Amino acid sequence: MITRRDFISRASAAFAAGMVAPALIKDSDILAKAIGAGRKSKSVSVNDKINVGLIGCRSMGWGDLACFMTHPDVDCVALCDIDRNVLESRAGDMEKMRGSRPALYGDYRKLLDRKDIDAVVIGTPDHWHCLQMTDACAAGKDVYVEKPVANSIAECDAMVAAARRYGRVVQAGQQQRSGAIWHKMKKYIDSGKLGRISRVNVWANFNYAAILNPVPDTPVPEGVDFEMWLGPAPERTFNPKRFHGSWRMFWDYGGGLVTDWGVHLLDMALWGMNVKGMPKRVFATGGNFTYPDNYAETFDTLSVIYEFEDFLIQWSNVSIESGPYGKCYGLEFKGTNGTLVANREGWEVIPEQQRIEAETCQPDNLDRENHVSNFLDCMRRRDADTACTIENGSFCAKYAHIGNVSARVGEPLTYDDARKTFHDRRADRLITPEYRKPWKFPKF
Ligand SMILES: NC(=O)c1ccc[n+]([C@@H]2O[C@H](COP(=O)([O-])OP(=O)(O)OC[C@H]3O[C@@H](n4cnc5c(N)ncnc54)[C@H](O)[C@@H]3O)[C@@H](O)[C@H]2O)c1
């Protein structure tokens, strides 16, 4: 996979060496076209104030926006949510924070029509990310889109295509990419001190994967535009357990723990191991084994093995909140000289038979703030090479999705990313979601 980061570093290496190979001219041409070539709205420059709009205001979207608001040169001019209760409450919060109420919308397309908005933050459920992000790109906005960037493999590809076609700066909300401890971890792994790494174990054990005590469908709550919440997902009646917050455990809207936490942690595993393409094979199995009466469709118990030439990456989740090294989530790189164990609370190296020194690293807990600052800096510089590009967000989301696909069809699979097929009819049906009319799957 060639990312725009690769384009930039290859093009600058050639430039520094005083030679520009024809292939690189082509790559950098694409880059030059990609950056600052938005069609409908102007792109910000160094001294401009940046106007942002938030789509999906309840939890993470609001948390992201709060980081944007720590920058005095950023204004929030519009909020959009399909739940009037959330919208009014966030408008009040914004008024307290900044002294004025932003414009309020129930339909994100109206927000995107505004010419004065430079960037949007997308904090909606996963099944909405692709349409909202690609529409935002087409409207000439830069985009901070929450993770997992999409709820399917084909949507990941569409989002990369949209960012390139419309020349937008995009940050995927995998904030660990802006965390100092993770960069130090990567440097440590790259030093080779761990020796030969044969396995990376990744786990996230959270009980919110279990949706217990189901309730019957109910009338749609006052103030909620449920039709607009469902959007491209299949028609159904309202159920409070498939709505705010818990939607991530139902296939039409999310992918369970492996897409929720997996994209953060698998990203670190793939980055640490310098993985650039799809694995040779993926083997996965799972079910609702911890709680057989779990109302969730996604699995409260799941194991995924990603097979590479000379190492394995293994994902696992269970809904019991404990795990290896006393951590309910994290990852460990197992090398011949030692094991590096990491999560957001820090990392440590545990030597194997004193072959290397023990080491520890503590976090500064500024990942999200740094991630937002990086996005704003990239917007001003018209630099598509954000800390977590849409290419990278898509790459990790695909890893999470192929694990789910393998578990859902119950087969080991090989995903051919060039031909967009698993060479398995049942698995291939899970690559592209069928959008409910009138929504159309975006094509570029
Ligand atoms: N980066 C992180 O660490 C992190 C942490 C938590 C959540 N997230 C991600 O943030 C996203 C949102 O998760 P959440 O926990 O905040 O969900 P949530 O259900 O709490 O909030 C989603 C909001 O989007 C609104 N919404 C739904 N459809 C909409 C539409 N068509 N237009 C406008 N608003 C709409 C809902 O009404 C709700 O207010 C998810 O993709 C999730 O994976 C990221």
PDBQT file of the ligand as one rigid body, heavy atoms in Angstrom, charges set to zero:
ROOT
HETATM    1  N1  LIG A 501     -11.288   8.069  19.319  1.00  0.00    +0.000 N 
HETATM    2  C1  LIG A 501     -11.812   7.491  20.388  1.00  0.00    +0.000 C 
HETATM    3  O1  LIG A 501     -11.122   7.148  21.350  1.00  0.00    +0.000 OA
HETATM    4  C2  LIG A 501     -13.296   7.242  20.420  1.00  0.00    +0.000 A 
HETATM    5  C3  LIG A 501     -13.952   7.000  21.660  1.00  0.00    +0.000 A 
HETATM    6  C4  LIG A 501     -15.328   6.818  21.650  1.00  0.00    +0.000 A 
HETATM    7  C5  LIG A 501     -16.046   6.852  20.462  1.00  0.00    +0.000 A 
HETATM    8  N2  LIG A 501     -15.374   7.057  19.277  1.00  0.00    +0.000 N 
HETATM    9  C6  LIG A 501     -16.103   7.057  17.996  1.00  0.00    +0.000 C 
HETATM   10  O2  LIG A 501     -16.936   8.217  17.941  1.00  0.00    +0.000 OA
HETATM   11  C7  LIG A 501     -18.103   7.924  17.171  1.00  0.00    +0.000 C 
HETATM   12  C8  LIG A 501     -19.328   8.281  17.995  1.00  0.00    +0.000 C 
HETATM   13  O3  LIG A 501     -19.375   7.436  19.123  1.00  0.00    +0.000 OA
HETATM   14  P1  LIG A 501     -20.171   7.885  20.425  1.00  0.00    +0.000 P 
HETATM   15  O4  LIG A 501     -19.792   6.961  21.499  1.00  0.00    +0.000 OA
HETATM   16  O5  LIG A 501     -19.976   9.347  20.633  1.00  0.00    +0.000 OA
HETATM   17  O6  LIG A 501     -21.690   7.597  19.955  1.00  0.00    +0.000 OA
HETATM   18  P2  LIG A 501     -23.035   8.230  20.545  1.00  0.00    +0.000 P 
HETATM   19  O7  LIG A 501     -24.132   7.315  20.151  1.00  0.00    +0.000 OA
HETATM   20  O8  LIG A 501     -22.865   8.550  21.978  1.00  0.00    +0.000 OA
HETATM   21  O9  LIG A 501     -23.164   9.631  19.774  1.00  0.00    +0.000 OA
HETATM   22  C9  LIG A 501     -23.438   9.691  18.405  1.00  0.00    +0.000 C 
HETATM   23  C10 LIG A 501     -24.208  10.975  18.124  1.00  0.00    +0.000 C 
HETATM   24  O10 LIG A 501     -24.423  11.060  16.712  1.00  0.00    +0.000 OA
HETATM   25  C11 LIG A 501     -25.772  11.482  16.508  1.00  0.00    +0.000 C 
HETATM   26  N3  LIG A 501     -26.189  11.092  15.150  1.00  0.00    +0.000 N 
HETATM   27  C12 LIG A 501     -26.547   9.884  14.680  1.00  0.00    +0.000 A 
HETATM   28  N4  LIG A 501     -26.838   9.956  13.371  1.00  0.00    +0.000 NA
HETATM   29  C13 LIG A 501     -26.654  11.245  13.010  1.00  0.00    +0.000 A 
HETATM   30  C14 LIG A 501     -26.802  11.948  11.789  1.00  0.00    +0.000 A 
HETATM   31  N5  LIG A 501     -27.195  11.342  10.670  1.00  0.00    +0.000 N 
HETATM   32  N6  LIG A 501     -26.542  13.267  11.767  1.00  0.00    +0.000 NA
HETATM   33  C15 LIG A 501     -26.139  13.905  12.892  1.00  0.00    +0.000 A 
HETATM   34  N7  LIG A 501     -26.002  13.294  14.083  1.00  0.00    +0.000 NA
HETATM   35  C16 LIG A 501     -26.263  11.989  14.136  1.00  0.00    +0.000 A 
HETATM   36  C17 LIG A 501     -26.539  10.796  17.613  1.00  0.00    +0.000 C 
HETATM   37  O11 LIG A 501     -27.806  11.369  17.830  1.00  0.00    +0.000 OA
HETATM   38  C18 LIG A 501     -25.587  11.002  18.786  1.00  0.00    +0.000 C 
HETATM   39  O12 LIG A 501     -25.792  12.259  19.395  1.00  0.00    +0.000 OA
HETATM   40  C19 LIG A 501     -18.020   6.446  16.820  1.00  0.00    +0.000 C 
HETATM   41  O13 LIG A 501     -17.536   6.273  15.522  1.00  0.00    +0.000 OA
HETATM   42  C20 LIG A 501     -17.051   5.900  17.837  1.00  0.00    +0.000 C 
HETATM   43  O14 LIG A 501     -16.366   4.738  17.394  1.00  0.00    +0.000 OA
HETATM   44  C21 LIG A 501     -14.038   7.275  19.254  1.00  0.00    +0.000 A 
ENDROOT
TORSDOF 0
